């Protein structure tokens, strides 16, 4: 291990993050009663320019009046390139009370973007005597943001998570797709001919690099990597496949843009019972080896190294946090 210690961000369950338009207050109570771990109230893309001010008032009211239970509550502000952003932060933080947990920053391009939001929030918190520090979620959804992702991830002690915004990222990189997440039939490889001259075409994951890059930057800075939206909410099988590949690559959560996606997200992002049991057996074997004065640990005929132990500890901790939520 490096001499540098990576300090983890505030621990939160972040399997399913439900997006709720700030212009649709009828959805707030349903979101609060849902099984999502995190709800973000949106002031950005899902709200038209004419509705921005009213949506902001709706969100402030929801923070003060809705019973959010044990959910983490976030607000996605408008971009730093708009004149809505400063008022989003000032009004929501000053008037929203202590229930607000996170601010989500869209289209983060540089570490300075994070610094600017941090500075403004810090001044407001100090001025009003806020007791609970607000954390930051950052969406990587531009080529500039992906280029600077390491600096962005390290830009503030408030940082908690990185999110991949596939739709705007597609537009920024001029990818030849109009879908929101998912595969593209033109992104694949053709095998060499077999003895009979047959060739197979295999679809690829065109977002593999972007997700992997985000995971590396997040984990290297103690943050949670979260996969973003999958647009076709009627395609549960496709959504599950998309979420599974994100989980395998290291993401610990994914967005839900429709209530239909909450259940599948939680299932995919929750460790299987058999995996958790194996993790507990690894930890038990480690403890037994310590008692016996053994330097090496083996389980089921396989050597257990320190990496296996750290993975087991993380999995058990997550399982216990999920169980505590019921």
C-alpha positions in Angstrom: 0.0 0.0 0.0 1.0 3.6 -0.6 2.1 5.7 2.4 -0.7 8.0 1.5 -3.9 7.2 3.3 -7.2 7.6 1.4 -9.9 8.9 3.8 -13.4 7.7 2.9 -16.2 10.2 2.5 -19.2 10.2 4.8 -20.7 6.8 4.9 -24.1 6.6 3.3 -26.2 3.9 1.6 -26.3 5.0 -2.0 -27.6 2.0 -4.0 -30.6 3.7 -5.7 -30.6 7.5 -6.2 -34.1 8.6 -7.3 -34.4 11.7 -9.5 -37.5 13.9 -8.8 -38.3 17.1 -10.8 -38.5 20.1 -8.5 -41.4 21.3 -10.6 -43.5 18.2 -9.7 -44.3 18.5 -6.0 -47.0 15.8 -6.2 -44.1 13.3 -6.5 -42.3 14.4 -3.3 -44.2 12.4 -0.8 -44.1 9.3 -3.0 -40.3 9.7 -3.3 -40.0 10.0 0.4 -42.0 6.8 0.9 -40.1 4.9 -1.7 -37.3 2.3 -1.2 -34.6 4.6 -2.7 -31.7 5.3 -0.5 -31.1 8.8 -1.9 -33.6 11.2 -3.4 -32.3 14.2 -5.4 -34.8 17.0 -6.1 -33.9 18.5 -9.4 -33.7 22.1 -10.4 -31.8 21.6 -13.6 -32.6 19.5 -16.7 -36.0 18.3 -15.7 -37.3 21.9 -15.1 -38.0 24.4 -17.9 -36.6 27.9 -17.6 -40.0 29.4 -17.0 -40.5 27.1 -14.0 -37.1 27.5 -12.3 -38.1 30.0 -9.6 -41.3 28.0 -8.7 -39.4 24.7 -8.6 -36.9 26.3 -6.2 -39.7 27.3 -3.9 -41.2 23.8 -4.2 -37.9 22.2 -3.2 -37.5 24.5 -0.2 -41.0 23.6 1.0 -40.3 19.9 0.5 -37.1 20.1 2.6 -39.0 21.8 5.4 -42.4 20.0 5.3 -42.0 16.5 3.8 -41.1 13.6 6.2 -38.0 12.1 4.5 -37.5 9.5 7.1 -33.9 8.1 7.0 -33.4 9.0 3.4 -30.4 11.0 2.2 -31.8 14.1 0.5 -29.9 16.0 -2.3 -30.7 19.0 -4.5 -29.4 19.2 -8.0 -28.6 22.9 -8.7 -28.4 24.5 -12.1 -25.0 24.7 -13.9 -22.4 27.2 -13.0 -22.8 28.7 -16.5 -26.3 29.8 -15.7 -27.7 32.7 -13.7 -29.9 30.3 -11.7 -27.1 28.6 -9.8 -26.2 31.2 -7.2 -29.9 31.7 -6.2 -30.4 27.9 -6.1 -27.6 27.6 -3.5 -28.4 30.7 -1.5 -32.2 30.1 -1.2 -32.1 26.4 -0.7 -29.3 26.4 1.9 -30.6 29.5 3.8 -34.3 28.5 3.7 -34.3 24.7 3.4 -33.5 23.9 7.0 -31.2 21.2 8.4 -32.8 18.3 6.4 -30.7 18.9 3.3 -27.8 16.5 3.1 -26.2 17.0 -0.3 -25.8 19.5 -3.2 -25.4 17.9 -6.6 -23.4 19.9 -9.1 -24.1 19.2 -12.8 -21.6 19.3 -15.6 -18.6 19.8 -13.4 -15.7 20.7 -15.7 -12.8 21.8 -13.4 -11.8 21.7 -9.7 -12.6 25.4 -9.6 -16.2 24.7 -10.2 -16.3 22.6 -7.0 -14.3 25.3 -5.2 -16.8 28.0 -6.1 -19.8 26.0 -4.8 -17.9 25.0 -1.7 -17.0 28.6 -1.0 -20.6 29.8 -1.3 -22.0 27.0 0.8 -19.4 27.5 3.5 -20.2 31.2 3.8 -23.9 30.5 4.1 -23.4 27.8 6.7 -21.3 30.1 8.8 -23.7 33.0 8.4 -26.8 31.0 9.5 -25.1 28.8 12.0 -26.0 25.6 10.2 -25.2 22.5 12.3 -24.9 19.8 9.7 -22.2 20.2 6.9 -23.6 19.8 3.4 -21.8 17.2 1.2 -21.2 17.5 -2.6 -22.2 15.1 -5.4 -20.6 15.9 -8.8 -21.8 14.7 -12.2 -19.1 14.0 -14.7 -20.9 14.6 -18.0 -18.6 16.5 -20.3 -15.3 15.9 -22.0 -13.8 18.6 -19.9 -15.0 17.0 -16.7 -13.6 13.6 -17.7 -10.3 15.2 -18.5 -10.1 16.8 -15.1 -11.8 14.1 -13.1 -8.9 13.4 -10.7 -8.6 17.1 -9.7 -12.4 17.4 -9.4 -12.6 14.3 -7.1 -10.0 15.9 -4.8 -11.2 19.5 -4.9 -13.1 19.7 -1.6 -13.4 17.9 1.7 -17.2 18.1 1.1 -17.0 15.7 -1.8 -18.9 12.5 -1.4 -19.7 11.0 -4.8 -19.0 11.1 -8.5 -21.8 10.3 -11.0 -21.7 9.5 -14.7 -24.1 11.6 -16.7 -24.2 9.6 -19.9 -26.6 11.7 -22.0 -24.7 15.0 -21.8 -21.4 13.2 -21.9 -22.6 11.7 -25.3 -23.4 15.2 -26.5 -20.1 16.6 -25.3 -18.0 13.9 -26.9 -20.2 13.9 -30.0 -20.8 10.2 -29.7 -23.1 8.9 -32.4 -26.0 7.9 -30.3 -29.3 9.5 -29.1 -30.0 7.0 -26.3 -29.6 7.6 -22.6 -27.2 4.8 -21.6 -27.3 1.3 -22.8 -25.6 -0.4 -25.7 -25.3 0.6 -29.4 -25.6 -2.0 -32.1 -22.8 -0.3 -34.1 -20.3 -0.5 -31.3 -19.0 -4.1 -31.5 -16.4 -6.3 -33.1 -16.5 -9.0 -35.7 -14.7 -12.3 -35.1 -12.4 -13.9 -37.6 -14.0 -16.5 -39.9 -14.2 -20.0 -38.5 -13.4 -23.1 -40.6 -16.8 -22.8 -42.3 -16.3 -19.1 -43.0 -18.8 -18.0 -40.3 -18.2 -14.8 -38.3 -19.9 -13.6 -35.1 -20.7 -10.0 -34.2 -20.3 -9.1 -30.5 -21.8 -5.9 -29.1 -19.5 -3.9 -26.8 -20.1 -1.5 -23.9 -19.3 1.9 -25.3 -19.4 3.4 -21.8 -16.9 1.0 -20.3 -14.0 3.4 -20.2 -16.0 6.3 -18.9 -17.4 4.3 -16.0 -14.0 2.7 -15.2 -12.3 6.0 -15.2 -14.9 7.5 -12.9 -14.6 4.5 -10.5 -10.8 4.9 -10.3 -11.0 8.7 -9.6 -13.8 8.1 -7.0 -12.1 5.3 -5.1 -8.7 7.0 -5.2 -10.2 9.9 -3.3 -12.5 8.0 -1.0 -15.7 8.8 -2.9 -18.7 6.8 -3.9 -18.9 6.1 -7.7 -22.5 6.2 -8.9 -23.8 5.3 -12.4 -26.3 7.6 -13.9 -29.5 7.2 -15.9 -30.8 4.5 -18.1 -33.4 6.2 -20.3 -35.7 3.3 -21.4 -37.5 2.7 -18.1 -39.8 0.1 -19.8 -36.8 -2.2 -20.4 -36.2 -3.8 -17.0 -33.9 -6.5 -18.5 -31.8 -3.9 -20.2 -31.7 -1.8 -17.1 -30.6 -4.7 -14.9 -27.8 -5.6 -17.4 -26.6 -2.0 -17.4 -26.7 -1.8 -13.6 -24.9 -5.1 -13.2 -22.0 -4.1 -15.3 -21.7 -0.8 -13.3 -21.7 -2.8 -10.1 -19.1 -5.2 -11.4 -16.9 -2.3 -12.4 -17.0 -0.9 -8.9 -20.1 1.4 -8.7 -22.0 1.2 -5.5 -25.2 2.8 -6.8 -27.2 3.9 -9.8 -29.9 6.5 -10.6 -33.5 5.7 -11.0 -35.4 8.1 -13.3 -38.7 6.2 -12.7 -40.1 4.4 -9.7 -40.0 1.2 -11.8 -36.2 1.2 -11.5 -35.9 1.4 -7.8 -36.5 -2.2 -7.0 -34.1 -3.6 -9.6 -31.5 -1.1 -8.6 -31.6 -2.1 -5.0 -31.5 -5.8 -5.9 -28.5 -5.4 -8.2 -26.6 -3.1 -5.8 -27.2 -5.3 -2.7 -24.6 -8.0 -2.2 -26.1 -11.5 -2.6 -26.7 -13.5 0.6 -24.2 -16.1 -0.5 -21.5 -13.5 -1.1 -22.1 -11.9 2.3 -21.9 -15.3 4.0 -18.6 -16.0 2.2 -17.3 -12.6 3.3 -18.2 -13.4 6.9 -16.4 -16.8 6.6 -13.3 -15.0 5.3 -13.3 -12.7 8.3 -13.9 -15.5 10.7 -11.0 -17.5 9.2 -8.8 -14.4 9.6 -9.7 -14.1 13.2 -9.0 -17.8 13.8 -5.6 -17.5 12.2 -4.7 -14.6 14.4 -5.7 -16.7 17.5 -3.6 -19.6 16.2 -0.6 -17.4 15.5 -0.7 -18.2 11.8 0.6 -15.7 9.2 -1.3 -17.1 6.3 -5.1 -17.6 6.0 -6.8 -20.2 3.9 -10.4 -20.9 3.2 -11.9 -23.7 1.0 -8.4 -24.5 -0.2 -7.6 -20.9 -1.4 -5.2 -18.5 0.1 -6.8 -15.3 1.5 -4.8 -12.2 1.1 -5.2 -8.7 2.6 -7.1 -7.5 -0.4 -9.7 -10.3 0.1 -10.0 -9.3 3.7 -10.6 -5.6 2.9 -13.2 -6.6 0.3 -14.9 -8.8 2.8 -15.0 -6.1 5.5 -16.5 -3.6 3.0 -19.2 -6.1 1.9 -20.2 -7.1 5.4 -20.3 -3.4 6.4 -22.6 -2.7 3.5 -24.8 -5.6 4.3 -25.2 -4.5 7.9 -26.1 -1.0 6.8 -28.8 -2.4 4.5 -30.1 -4.6 7.2 -30.3 -1.7 9.6 -32.5 0.2 7.2 -34.8 -2.8 7.0 
